[in-house]
Amino acid sequence: MRLLFVSWHCLDGTAEGLAAARMAGALARCGHEVTLLTREQSLAPEDPGLAVHRLEPETPGVLDRLTLDRWGRLGALPHLIRGCTVEEKGWVRAVAQKAAELETFDVLHSRLNPAVSHLAALAILRKVDLPWCAYFSDPWPHHLYPKPYRFTVGPLSRRRLELSLDTMLRRADSLIFPSDRLRDWILSGRREWLRAKAFVAPHLGEPGKPDGERNGVFRLRHAGFLMKERRIGPLLAALERFLVTRPDARVRFEFAGRYSVKELPAVPSTLSGSVSFEPAMPPDAARAWMAGADVALLVEANLEEGIFFPSKLADYLAGGRPILALSPRCGVVADLLVSGGGILAEPEDVAGIVAGLERLHDLWREGRLDELAPRQEQSEAVMASSVVPVYEQAFQRAREAGR
């Protein structure tokens, strides 16, 4: 198929930027002609069959010039009316214009997060008649995130953004979500009827080369974004308690990625040699770094139901190392690990985390840690051979609905 792929993010240090680049590349490698429209700040993936256009925003219009500095509260009007910032609206215009200039496509595919990619898709459809497949990696608008996530949104903005969501969901000819729980969270209530055109495809994972060098240290590593809701305080408390009963154990928690130092808990002096933080790494370097872990560490927010499929989890499953997941007992991660692949403890259950550490450490010391490694079918589920066919089904459904 000839695919027009629209994504604000692409290899720009974000999880969605990596996921979008991987998906575009995988589709191209499977024989599809993929044209990717992204923003100027993004990097261009190097895959045969993938054409990339990095676009700058068009010049702001009159309405966009109502800035907060000059017009006070009136400056918020463009954002309220259009549901995006001035810069994003300029990019939407540029994307729609470029799409109209390019050759004919079979399917339009756009990615959320953020929503501006879907706004660009809607702008394209006003110029070009195409079947549209829309992807949702997270709830949107952000006030639809489950607790403990909190986003302050005024009633007018809330109503405006939900109307935009309804337009996107109705107008799209097919929908893709990374998990069934996220699909059901967004397509609930009056939106439940839209599930008939929804597909579920997990993130793509890419394994790193296993690193055999361990130096007698039991290493648990986390790669990715630690938001304030993804608390590591209980994890540190569990490590302290673990080391009290096993003072001779050489255990290290190592984190690499984006996080706010101000929001991280203070590391107790007793753990000064057992916890470290590294800056974010390029994707290839992060995979190589994670390959040196004995256990891959996943930290989720303390949700009542885990509706998210963390993108890093796909790499963890593909990487073949056991996973220690701090995740709700009811959720996507729990569903994925129920048949093996690691140990799950609730995010704030210190005793449960300690028990998980003890079991993992005992297996590591006995040379039996691979007993908890992801099974072949778990790893294959996040490979292109499994994920791409789901996208192809969603694209075909869009084509048939758009006729």
Order of alpha helices (4+ residues) and beta strands (2+ residues): beta-alpha-beta-beta-alpha-alpha-alpha-beta-alpha-beta-alpha-beta-alpha-beta-beta-alpha-beta-beta-alpha-beta-alpha-beta-alpha-beta-alpha-alpha-alpha
